[in-house]
């Protein structure tokens, strides 16, 4: 559910910024990427980190994994690091956003791989393993990569004109 909330915030803030500031078309991919990183890599990762750290048994059950594994604390701290990087994208752009995008993309694709392996190897169809989390782990990196490419294309086009 939290993924849907942070997705909605990403869309609302992106549209609000673009409409209120009358953002030129070439800058739109960068603005959308910034808010995606702030809310999805940033606040969503912080939220996930809190769950892995303070509600680890509940999260383990939700994912379909055994409770009591301290490895979740490591995932929590990785989420906090990604969260910090994501939020900082509000102030730092360009290469910082690229680095954050790459780190978040690798993390999400790795998580998707883990979820898919668990589905096929153990038949784990728990909601936190095979539900919206899995779809987000695949779709968000694709959207990030697409926005990075669109930003590069629109920047090159804009600087030539």
C-alpha positions as CSV (number, residue, x, y, z in Angstrom):
1,X,0.0,0.0,0.0
2,X,2.8,2.4,0.8
3,X,4.1,2.0,-2.7
4,X,0.9,3.4,-4.1
5,X,0.9,6.3,-1.7
6,X,4.5,7.3,-2.7
7,X,3.7,6.8,-6.4
8,X,0.7,9.1,-6.0
9,X,2.9,11.7,-4.3
10,X,5.5,11.4,-7.1
11,X,2.8,12.1,-9.7
12,X,1.1,14.9,-7.8
13,X,4.4,16.8,-7.0
14,X,5.7,16.3,-10.6
15,X,2.5,17.6,-12.1
16,X,2.3,20.4,-9.6
17,X,5.9,21.5,-10.3
18,X,5.5,21.3,-14.0
19,X,2.2,23.2,-14.1
20,X,3.0,25.8,-11.5
21,X,6.5,26.6,-12.6
22,X,5.6,26.3,-16.3
23,X,8.5,23.9,-16.8
24,X,9.8,23.8,-20.4
25,X,9.3,20.4,-22.1
26,X,13.1,19.6,-22.3
27,X,13.3,19.8,-18.4
28,X,10.2,17.7,-17.7
29,X,12.0,14.3,-17.6
30,X,14.5,15.6,-15.1
31,X,11.7,17.1,-12.9
32,X,9.7,13.8,-13.0
33,X,12.9,11.8,-12.2
34,X,13.8,14.1,-9.3
35,X,10.4,13.6,-7.7
36,X,10.5,9.9,-8.4
37,X,13.8,9.7,-6.7
38,X,12.7,11.9,-3.8
39,X,9.5,9.9,-3.0
40,X,10.3,6.4,-4.2
41,X,14.0,6.1,-3.6
42,X,13.8,8.6,-0.7
43,X,10.8,8.4,1.5
44,X,9.6,5.0,0.3
45,X,13.0,3.5,1.1
46,X,13.0,5.2,4.6
47,X,9.6,3.7,5.2
48,X,10.7,0.3,4.1
49,X,13.8,0.6,6.2
50,X,11.8,1.4,9.3
51,X,9.7,-1.7,8.7
52,X,12.7,-4.0,8.3
53,X,14.3,-2.6,11.4
54,X,11.4,-2.2,13.9
55,X,8.8,-4.6,12.6
56,X,11.1,-7.2,11.1
57,X,9.0,-10.2,12.2
58,X,5.9,-8.7,10.6
59,X,7.8,-7.8,7.4
60,X,9.3,-11.3,7.2
61,X,5.9,-12.9,7.5
62,X,4.5,-10.5,4.8
63,X,7.4,-11.4,2.5
64,X,7.0,-15.1,3.3
65,X,10.3,-15.5,5.0
66,X,11.2,-16.8,8.4
67,X,11.1,-14.3,11.2
68,X,14.1,-13.5,13.5
69,X,16.7,-13.1,10.8
70,X,19.1,-10.2,11.5
71,X,19.7,-9.9,7.8
72,X,16.7,-7.6,7.7
73,X,18.6,-5.1,9.7
74,X,21.2,-4.9,6.9
75,X,18.4,-4.4,4.4
76,X,17.0,-1.7,6.6
77,X,20.3,0.2,6.6
78,X,20.6,-0.2,2.8
79,X,17.1,1.3,2.6
80,X,18.2,4.2,4.8
81,X,21.2,4.9,2.6
82,X,19.0,4.8,-0.5
83,X,16.4,7.0,1.3
84,X,19.1,9.6,2.1
85,X,20.3,9.6,-1.5
86,X,16.8,9.9,-2.8
87,X,15.8,12.9,-0.6
88,X,19.1,14.7,-1.4
89,X,18.1,14.6,-5.1
90,X,15.8,17.5,-4.3
91,X,18.9,19.7,-3.9
92,X,21.5,17.9,-5.9
93,X,20.8,17.1,-9.5
94,X,22.7,16.0,-12.6
95,X,25.4,13.4,-11.8
96,X,24.1,12.9,-8.2
97,X,20.7,11.9,-9.6
98,X,22.4,9.6,-12.1
99,X,24.4,7.9,-9.3
100,X,21.3,7.6,-7.1
101,X,19.3,6.3,-10.1
102,X,21.9,3.6,-10.7
103,X,22.1,2.5,-7.1
104,X,18.3,2.4,-6.7
105,X,17.9,0.5,-10.0
106,X,20.5,-2.1,-9.0
107,X,18.9,-2.6,-5.6
108,X,15.3,-2.9,-7.1
109,X,16.4,-5.3,-9.9
110,X,18.3,-7.3,-7.4
111,X,15.2,-7.4,-5.1
112,X,13.1,-8.5,-8.1
113,X,15.5,-11.3,-8.9
114,X,15.3,-12.5,-5.3
115,X,11.5,-12.4,-5.3
116,X,11.3,-14.3,-8.6
117,X,13.8,-16.9,-7.4
118,X,11.8,-17.4,-4.3
119,X,8.6,-17.8,-6.3
120,X,10.1,-20.4,-8.6
121,X,12.3,-22.2,-6.1
122,X,10.0,-22.3,-3.1
123,X,6.6,-21.4,-4.5
124,X,6.5,-18.3,-2.2
125,X,3.4,-16.3,-3.4
126,X,3.2,-14.2,-0.2
127,X,1.9,-10.6,-0.9
128,X,5.3,-9.1,0.0
129,X,7.1,-11.4,-2.4
130,X,4.8,-11.8,-5.4
131,X,2.4,-8.8,-5.1
132,X,2.8,-5.1,-5.9
133,X,6.3,-5.1,-4.5
134,X,7.5,-7.4,-7.2
135,X,5.9,-5.3,-9.9
136,X,7.3,-2.1,-8.5
137,X,10.8,-3.7,-8.3
138,X,10.6,-4.3,-12.0
139,X,8.7,-1.2,-13.3
140,X,10.4,1.5,-11.3
141,X,13.9,0.8,-12.6
142,X,12.5,0.7,-16.2
143,X,10.8,4.1,-15.6
144,X,14.0,5.5,-14.1
145,X,16.1,4.3,-17.1
146,X,13.5,5.7,-19.5
147,X,13.5,9.1,-17.8
148,X,17.3,9.2,-17.8
149,X,17.3,8.5,-21.6
150,X,14.5,11.0,-22.3
151,X,16.4,13.6,-20.2
152,X,19.6,13.0,-22.2
153,X,17.7,13.2,-25.5
154,X,15.8,16.3,-24.6
155,X,18.9,18.0,-23.2
156,X,20.9,17.4,-26.4
157,X,17.9,18.6,-28.5
158,X,17.5,21.7,-26.3
159,X,21.1,22.7,-26.4
160,X,21.3,22.3,-30.2
161,X,18.3,24.7,-30.8
